[in-house]
Amino acid sequence: MKEKILIVEDEFIVANDLKIMLVKAGYQVTGIASSVVQARKLIGEKRPDWVLLDIMLKGDLTGIDLAWELRELQLPFLYISANTNQTTLEAVKATHPYGFMVKPFRERDLIVMLDIARYRFDQEKGAFTALPTATENQEIEGIIGTSPLLQDVIEKIKIVAPAETSVLILGESGTGKERVAHAIHDLSLHKSNPIVVVNCAALPHSLIESELFGHEKGAFTGANALRIGKFEQADNGTIFLDEIGELPLDSQVKLLRVLQEKEIQRLGGNKTIKINVRIVAATNRSLEKEVAEGRFRLDLYYRLNVFPIQLPALKERREDIEALSLYFLKKYAASARKNVSAISASALEQLLQYDWPGNIRELEHLIERNVLLAKTTEIEKFDLPSPASNPVQMISGQMKSMEEMEKEHIMKALETCDGKVSGPGGAAELLKMQPQTLYSKMKKLGIKQGYN
């Protein structure tokens, strides 16, 4: 049976084009409404399965007003609008739509977005309980803990892994986003094929297209040989785009095309290459804010945000700290070939009381360091910053922004390393990040790059 769709759009040409696209794709259009009043009448008479909803309509009420009514009716909807300012975006988000398309768009974009919206709606109703999940009672390697917040993450991983949809992993730095990406791949139908990890923040802007999509020999000065890009390397597998919020807008356009068309074109080439790649992206930024401030494309955000997984900060799952600590203790004692097998009760209490601004990554590095320093079989004490020695930093009576604190932290590291960025004893090593990532952050934060 054809799904019935109501179009709520006050521009006749746009509404008619939508109708033609939908009918061609096999949907039944139950009517076109140019106002909320007309829409209410048609909903009562025709009982559509979905509503395509513009924001600015005829009359005093907007599409957002109607969206709240649709929520009450449990009638799924998605927005189609050219209005993407921050205020509107915040109001749209509050209504929990199943999709948002930006005008103008192509027919293919509309049909794909409807498929995505239906997937999200079905998943919300629990329609994926029948998916092939041989992993129901299976632990996921490297994801440690029993807290309710973590169990919710694990359940989402098991639900989405067998599907083909894109996944967006959200969370603070150090919460384990890459580990979750690997878990999704390992439990997917693509597990026998590669997962290719790309740190978007570490890609030089001038080489992003070449890195992601490859280039032909002679495509530009210095292109002395054919280069296969990350997407081709990940064909029939998974590509993990870490720090996706760092991609510049022109690269976002190319990524959107890959998502829509499932094809790439190497730099300097004229051949279209079909690819079958599962995309998992991650960010520690608020992409809604990035969209509102014009740094991230709204259509790309909704295309990636089909199945979001929010990772909790470590301080929100303190009941997992002991299990994580013992897991890392066993791991690093074995790799260092040291007989360190326990953490004292007082040392464990230190870990439980600390707020972990660096999350799991900070805990892991702390355990690794103390295993190496341990002189007995037990770690008796940790050297952790106390609340008194690590106050909330303020400027003129106001809390510093994350960017200000990050800039200060990097500058202190550079000062400690006498301005050296990369190599042994450099700031990148001290901060435990790739040198290219550090250079990228320095450029973004306005830190002069006159270093080694």
C-alpha positions in Angstrom: 0.0 0.0 0.0 1.3 3.4 -1.0 2.3 5.8 1.9 0.1 8.9 1.9 1.8 12.2 2.2 0.3 15.7 2.8 2.2 18.7 1.4 2.0 21.9 3.5 3.6 24.6 1.3 2.3 28.0 0.4 4.2 28.4 -2.9 2.2 26.6 -5.6 5.2 25.9 -7.9 7.2 24.4 -5.1 4.2 22.3 -3.9 3.4 21.1 -7.4 7.1 20.1 -8.0 7.0 18.2 -4.8 3.8 16.4 -5.8 5.3 15.3 -9.1 8.5 14.0 -7.4 6.5 12.1 -4.8 4.0 10.5 -7.2 6.9 9.4 -9.5 8.6 7.8 -6.5 5.5 5.8 -5.7 3.9 7.9 -2.9 0.3 9.0 -2.8 -0.2 12.7 -2.3 -3.4 13.3 -0.3 -3.4 17.0 -0.9 -1.7 20.4 -0.8 -2.3 22.9 2.0 -1.0 26.5 2.0 -2.0 27.3 5.6 -2.3 25.6 9.0 -6.1 25.9 8.9 -6.2 24.0 5.5 -3.7 21.4 6.8 -5.8 20.6 9.8 -8.9 20.0 7.6 -7.0 17.7 5.2 -5.4 15.8 8.0 -8.8 15.1 9.5 -10.3 14.1 6.1 -7.4 12.2 4.5 -5.4 10.9 7.4 -1.9 11.0 5.8 1.0 8.8 6.9 3.5 11.7 6.6 3.5 15.5 6.4 6.0 17.6 4.4 6.0 20.9 6.2 7.2 24.4 5.1 7.8 26.9 8.0 6.5 30.1 6.5 2.8 29.7 5.5 -0.2 31.8 4.8 -2.1 33.1 7.8 -0.9 33.8 11.4 0.4 30.3 12.2 3.6 28.8 11.0 4.7 25.3 10.2 6.4 25.1 13.6 3.0 25.8 15.2 1.5 22.9 13.2 4.5 20.7 14.1 3.5 20.7 17.8 0.0 19.6 16.8 1.4 16.8 14.6 3.4 15.7 17.6 0.2 15.4 19.7 -1.4 13.4 16.8 1.7 11.2 16.6 1.9 12.0 12.9 5.5 12.0 11.6 6.7 15.0 9.6 9.8 16.6 8.2 10.5 20.2 7.3 11.2 21.6 3.8 12.4 25.2 4.2 14.8 27.9 3.0 14.8 29.5 6.5 17.9 28.3 8.5 18.7 31.1 10.9 19.6 30.2 14.5 16.3 31.2 16.1 14.3 29.1 13.6 16.7 26.2 13.9 16.3 26.1 17.7 12.5 26.2 17.3 12.6 23.5 14.7 14.8 21.2 16.8 12.4 21.6 19.8 9.6 19.9 17.7 11.8 16.8 17.0 11.3 16.5 13.3 12.4 13.3 11.4 14.2 15.4 8.8 15.0 18.9 7.5 15.6 19.7 3.9 17.0 23.0 2.6 15.5 24.5 -0.5 16.4 24.2 -3.3 17.0 20.4 -3.6 17.0 17.6 -6.1 14.4 14.8 -6.5 17.0 12.3 -5.3 17.6 14.3 -2.1 13.9 14.3 -1.3 13.5 10.5 -1.7 16.6 9.7 0.3 15.6 12.1 3.1 12.1 10.4 3.2 13.9 7.0 3.5 16.0 8.4 6.3 13.0 9.9 8.1 11.1 6.6 7.8 14.1 4.8 9.3 14.3 7.2 12.2 10.5 6.9 12.8 10.6 3.1 12.7 13.6 3.0 15.0 11.8 5.3 17.5 8.8 2.9 17.5 11.1 0.0 18.2 10.7 -1.6 14.8 14.3 -2.8 14.8 13.9 -5.4 17.5 13.7 -8.0 14.7 17.0 -7.1 13.1 19.6 -9.9 13.0 21.2 -9.3 16.3 23.4 -12.3 17.2 25.1 -9.8 19.5 22.3 -9.5 22.1 24.2 -11.2 24.9 27.7 -10.5 23.4 30.1 -8.1 25.1 31.7 -5.4 23.0 35.5 -5.5 23.2 37.0 -2.4 24.7 33.7 -0.9 25.9 33.8 -1.4 29.7 31.2 -0.7 32.3 27.7 -1.5 33.5 26.2 2.0 34.1 22.7 2.7 32.7 24.1 5.4 30.4 26.7 3.1 28.9 24.2 0.3 28.5 22.0 2.6 26.5 25.0 3.3 24.2 25.7 -0.4 23.8 22.1 -1.1 23.0 22.2 1.6 20.3 25.4 0.1 18.8 23.8 -3.3 18.6 20.6 -1.9 16.9 22.4 0.2 14.3 25.4 -2.0 13.5 23.6 -4.4 11.2 21.9 -1.6 9.3 23.5 0.4 6.5 22.7 3.9 7.8 25.1 6.7 8.7 25.8 7.2 12.4 26.9 10.3 14.2 28.7 9.8 17.5 28.6 12.8 19.8 30.5 13.4 23.0 33.3 15.2 24.7 37.0 14.6 23.8 38.2 11.4 25.3 34.9 9.6 25.7 35.7 6.8 23.3 34.1 7.9 20.1 36.6 5.9 17.9 36.1 2.8 20.0 32.4 3.0 19.4 33.0 3.5 15.6 35.1 0.3 15.6 32.4 -1.6 17.6 29.8 -0.5 15.0 32.0 -1.8 12.2 32.9 -5.0 14.0 29.2 -5.9 14.5 28.2 -4.9 10.9 27.9 -6.9 7.7 31.1 -5.2 6.5 33.3 -6.5 9.4 35.4 -8.6 7.0 36.3 -5.4 5.1 38.4 -2.5 6.2 37.5 0.4 8.5 39.4 3.5 7.5 39.9 6.2 10.1 40.2 9.8 9.1 41.0 12.6 11.5 39.4 15.6 9.7 41.1 18.1 12.0 44.5 16.8 10.9 43.9 17.1 7.1 45.6 20.2 5.6 42.9 22.2 3.9 44.7 22.2 0.6 44.9 18.4 0.5 41.5 17.4 1.9 40.0 16.5 -1.5 43.1 14.5 -2.5 43.2 12.7 0.9 39.5 11.8 0.8 38.8 11.1 -2.9 42.3 10.5 -4.3 43.9 12.1 -7.4 45.1 11.1 -10.8 48.8 11.3 -11.8 49.5 14.9 -12.9 46.4 16.3 -11.3 48.5 19.1 -9.7 52.1 20.0 -9.2 53.7 17.2 -7.2 51.1 14.6 -8.1 53.7 12.2 -9.5 51.6 9.1 -9.2 48.0 7.9 -8.8 46.7 8.2 -5.3 43.8 6.1 -4.0 41.7 8.2 -1.5 40.3 7.2 1.9 36.8 6.5 0.5 38.1 4.1 -2.2 40.3 2.4 0.5 37.1 1.9 2.6 35.0 0.5 -0.3 32.6 -2.2 1.0 33.7 -1.3 4.5 33.4 1.6 6.9 34.9 5.1 6.9 35.2 6.8 10.3 35.3 10.6 9.9 36.5 11.8 13.3 36.1 15.5 14.2 33.7 16.0 11.2 33.0 19.5 12.5 36.4 20.6 11.4 35.8 20.1 7.7 35.6 23.3 5.7 32.4 24.2 3.8 33.7 23.4 0.4 34.7 19.9 1.5 31.3 19.4 3.2 29.6 19.9 -0.2 31.8 17.1 -1.7 31.0 14.8 1.2 27.3 15.5 0.8 27.5 14.4 -2.8 29.2 11.1 -1.8 26.4 10.5 0.7 23.7 11.2 -1.8 25.2 9.6 -5.0 27.4 6.8 -3.5 30.1 7.8 -5.9 33.4 9.8 -6.0 35.6 11.4 -8.6 39.3 11.6 -8.1 41.0 15.0 -8.3 42.1 15.6 -11.9 40.0 12.7 -13.2 36.8 12.6 -15.3 35.7 9.1 -14.3 32.9 8.5 -11.8 33.7 5.7 -9.3 30.8 3.9 -7.5 31.6 3.1 -3.9 29.7 1.2 -1.2 30.9 2.8 2.1 29.2 2.9 5.5 29.9 6.4 7.0 30.4 6.9 10.8 31.2 10.4 11.8 32.1 11.9 15.2 32.4 15.3 16.8 32.8 17.0 20.1 31.2 20.2 18.8 27.6 21.2 18.8 26.8 20.8 15.1 23.5 22.7 15.6 25.5 25.7 16.8 27.9 25.2 13.9 24.9 25.2 11.5 23.4 28.3 13.0 26.7 30.2 12.7 27.2 29.2 9.1 30.1 26.8 9.6 28.3 23.5 8.9 25.7 22.7 6.2 22.3 21.9 7.5 21.5 19.4 4.8 24.8 17.5 5.7 24.0 17.6 9.4 20.6 16.0 8.8 22.1 13.5 6.5 24.7 12.4 9.0 22.4 12.7 12.0 20.2 9.8 11.0 21.2 7.7 14.0 22.9 9.8 16.7 24.7 8.1 19.6 25.5 10.5 22.5 28.5 9.3 24.7 28.3 10.3 28.4 31.3 12.0 30.1 33.2 9.8 32.5 32.0 11.9 35.5 28.4 11.0 34.5 29.2 7.3 34.8 31.4 7.1 37.9 30.2 3.6 38.7 32.3 2.4 35.7 35.6 4.0 36.9 36.7 1.0 38.9 36.1 -1.5 36.1 37.8 0.8 33.6 40.8 1.3 35.9 41.3 -2.4 36.5 40.9 -3.0 32.7 43.7 -0.5 31.9 45.8 -1.8 34.8 45.8 -5.3 33.4 46.4 -4.1 29.9 49.4 -1.9 30.7 50.9 -4.2 33.3 51.0 -6.9 30.6 52.5 -4.6 28.0 55.1 -3.3 30.4 55.8 -6.8 31.8 55.3 -5.5 35.3 53.7 -7.3 38.2 51.2 -4.6 39.1 47.8 -6.1 39.9 45.9 -3.9 42.3 44.8 -0.4 43.2 44.5 0.5 46.9 41.1 1.5 48.3 42.4 5.0 49.0 43.8 5.4 45.5 40.5 4.1 44.0 38.6 6.7 46.1 40.8 9.4 44.6 39.7 8.3 41.1 36.0 8.2 42.1 36.2 11.8 43.5 38.0 13.3 40.5 35.9 15.0 37.8 37.9 13.7 34.7 37.9 16.7 32.3 39.8 14.5 29.9 37.4 11.6 30.3 38.4 8.0 29.6 41.5 9.0 27.7 42.8 10.9 30.8 42.1 7.9 33.0 43.9 5.5 30.6 47.0 7.7 30.5 47.0 8.1 34.2 46.9 4.3 34.8 49.5 3.7 32.1 51.9 6.2 33.7 51.4 4.9 37.3 51.9 1.3 36.2 55.3 2.3 34.8 56.1 4.2 38.0 54.9 1.5 40.4 57.5 0.0 42.8 55.2 -2.7 44.3 52.4 -4.8 43.0 49.8 -2.2 44.1 49.2 1.4 43.1 48.8 3.2 46.4 48.3 6.8 45.4 47.6 8.9 42.3 48.9 12.4 41.7 45.7 14.2 40.7 44.9 17.9 40.6 42.8 18.9 43.6 39.7 21.1 43.2 41.5 23.8 45.2 44.5 23.9 42.8 42.4 23.7 39.7 39.7 26.3 40.1 37.2 27.2 37.4 39.0 29.8 35.3 37.3 33.2 34.9 37.7 36.4 32.8 36.2 39.6 34.3 33.9 37.5 36.5 32.8 35.2 33.7 33.7 31.6 33.0 36.3 31.2 30.2 35.2 29.6 27.0 36.5 26.2 26.0 38.5 27.8 23.2 40.2 30.2 25.6 41.1 27.4 28.0 42.3 25.2 25.2 44.5 28.0 23.8 46.0 28.6 27.3 46.6 24.8 27.7 48.4 24.5 24.3 50.5 27.6 24.9 51.6 26.2 28.3 52.6 23.0 26.6 54.6 24.9 24.0 56.3 26.9 26.7 57.2 23.7 28.5 58.7 22.3 25.3 60.5 25.5 24.4 58.3 26.1 21.4 58.9 22.7 19.9 55.7 21.3 18.3 56.5 17.9 16.8 59.1 15.1 17.4 60.5 13.7 20.7 59.9 16.1 23.5 57.5 18.3 21.5 54.2 19.7 22.6 52.3 17.2 20.4 53.9 14.4 22.3 53.2 16.0 25.6 49.5 16.7 24.7 49.2 13.1 23.3 47.9 14.3 19.9 49.1 14.1 16.3 51.4 17.0 15.3 49.2 17.9 12.3 46.2 18.1 14.7 48.1 20.4 17.0 49.2 22.6 14.1 45.5 22.8 13.0 44.3 23.8 16.4 47.1 26.4 16.7 46.0 27.9 13.4 42.4 27.9 14.5 43.1 29.5 17.9 45.5 32.1 16.5 48.7 30.7 18.0 51.6 31.8 15.9 53.3 28.8 14.2 56.9 30.1 14.5 58.0 26.9 16.1 60.1 23.8 15.2 
